[in-house]
Amino acid sequence: QVQLVESGGGLVQPGGSLRLSCAASGNIFTIYTMGWYRQAPGKQREMVAVITSGGNSNYADSVKGRFTISRDNAKNTVYLQMNNLKPEDTAVYYCNAEIPFDRLTGASNDYWGQGTQVTVSS
């Protein structure tokens, strides 16, 4: 069984910074794409940033230049450094990982963390 555990959320003032972490554990021999998504009250979940196993990343337009995604493959961990936070960044942030279960075919499952609250307010 695979589990994703997030940490690092909290309350921060506008312009402040937070760093989210997400560690994957369980029956893992490699991880494909990892990413962060968020869901604000009354809104659909949206992609914030994703990163491939090779380190290629992609960001939502709303966070480009402010957020940085990175990963440590040896630790099965993905990070999200969030700078210059704005009130509109307030949401529950979810970690996602695509993890293969079949070494031969590369077939994979999608896993989600439990979510961590980020609140940006003065």
Legacy VTK file of the C-alpha trace (Angstrom):
# vtk DataFile Version 3.0
C-alpha trace
ASCII
DATASET POLYDATA
POINTS 122 float
0.000 0.000 0.000
1.184 3.494 -0.822
0.663 6.538 1.366
1.339 10.231 0.756
1.817 12.446 3.808
1.862 16.221 3.443
3.206 18.828 5.843
4.017 22.522 5.961
0.670 24.266 5.616
-0.498 27.050 7.896
-1.474 30.685 8.244
0.732 33.330 6.645
0.403 37.031 5.895
0.258 38.308 2.318
3.754 38.478 0.883
4.956 35.690 3.132
6.346 32.258 2.301
5.600 28.638 3.082
7.181 25.358 2.064
5.051 22.266 1.604
6.463 18.751 1.698
4.946 15.448 0.641
6.595 12.109 1.361
5.495 8.895 -0.336
5.925 5.572 1.445
5.007 1.960 0.860
5.637 -0.460 -1.969
7.486 1.947 -4.269
10.263 1.200 -6.738
9.953 4.462 -8.648
7.595 7.433 -8.998
6.575 9.000 -12.258
5.064 12.493 -12.094
4.518 14.201 -8.746
2.559 17.360 -8.239
0.576 19.777 -6.151
-3.066 20.673 -6.630
-5.310 22.970 -4.640
-8.973 23.446 -3.974
-10.489 26.643 -2.623
-13.986 26.715 -1.088
-16.645 26.527 -3.787
-14.111 25.922 -6.538
-12.841 22.915 -8.451
-9.496 21.361 -7.701
-6.798 22.847 -9.936
-3.237 21.990 -10.824
-0.630 24.191 -9.179
2.622 22.561 -10.275
3.847 19.188 -11.487
7.302 17.687 -11.940
8.406 14.604 -13.830
10.902 12.033 -12.608
13.477 13.720 -14.821
12.893 17.101 -13.240
10.792 18.817 -15.892
8.189 21.072 -14.302
5.023 22.870 -15.269
3.135 25.584 -13.397
-0.265 27.194 -13.377
-0.062 30.710 -14.784
-1.285 32.140 -11.488
1.776 30.897 -9.569
4.565 31.237 -12.139
7.475 33.215 -10.742
6.260 32.782 -7.150
6.138 29.005 -6.565
8.863 26.433 -7.160
8.336 22.680 -7.238
11.203 20.273 -6.601
11.659 16.640 -5.675
14.131 14.338 -3.986
13.860 10.979 -5.714
15.996 9.243 -3.082
13.477 10.292 -0.414
10.343 9.903 -2.575
9.491 13.446 -1.584
8.143 16.460 -3.462
8.303 20.047 -2.242
6.494 23.262 -3.066
8.215 26.506 -2.127
5.624 29.275 -2.123
6.812 32.881 -2.038
4.972 36.198 -2.219
1.763 34.498 -1.166
-1.532 36.187 -1.953
-4.996 35.831 -0.364
-6.162 34.073 -3.521
-3.652 31.302 -2.819
-5.776 30.275 0.170
-6.874 26.673 -0.356
-6.376 23.080 0.680
-3.260 21.847 -1.082
-3.089 18.210 -2.166
-0.072 16.175 -3.147
-0.393 13.778 -6.078
1.882 11.012 -7.308
1.704 8.605 -10.220
3.326 5.402 -8.984
3.798 2.239 -11.047
2.840 -1.123 -9.579
4.007 -3.344 -12.451
7.722 -3.307 -13.300
7.113 -5.136 -16.569
4.351 -3.016 -18.083
4.875 0.226 -16.205
1.178 0.334 -15.308
0.553 2.850 -12.555
-1.950 4.167 -10.048
-2.697 7.723 -9.010
-2.354 8.562 -5.311
-3.447 11.602 -3.300
-2.453 12.976 0.058
-4.962 14.016 2.697
-4.493 17.727 2.025
-2.964 20.580 3.996
-4.604 23.953 4.579
-2.849 27.105 3.426
-4.426 30.375 4.542
-3.083 33.733 3.415
-4.567 36.547 5.455
-3.573 39.646 7.370
LINES 1 123
122 0 1 2 3 4 5 6 7 8 9 10 11 12 13 14 15 16 17 18 19 20 21 22 23 24 25 26 27 28 29 30 31 32 33 34 35 36 37 38 39 40 41 42 43 44 45 46 47 48 49 50 51 52 53 54 55 56 57 58 59 60 61 62 63 64 65 66 67 68 69 70 71 72 73 74 75 76 77 78 79 80 81 82 83 84 85 86 87 88 89 90 91 92 93 94 95 96 97 98 99 100 101 102 103 104 105 106 107 108 109 110 111 112 113 114 115 116 117 118 119 120 121
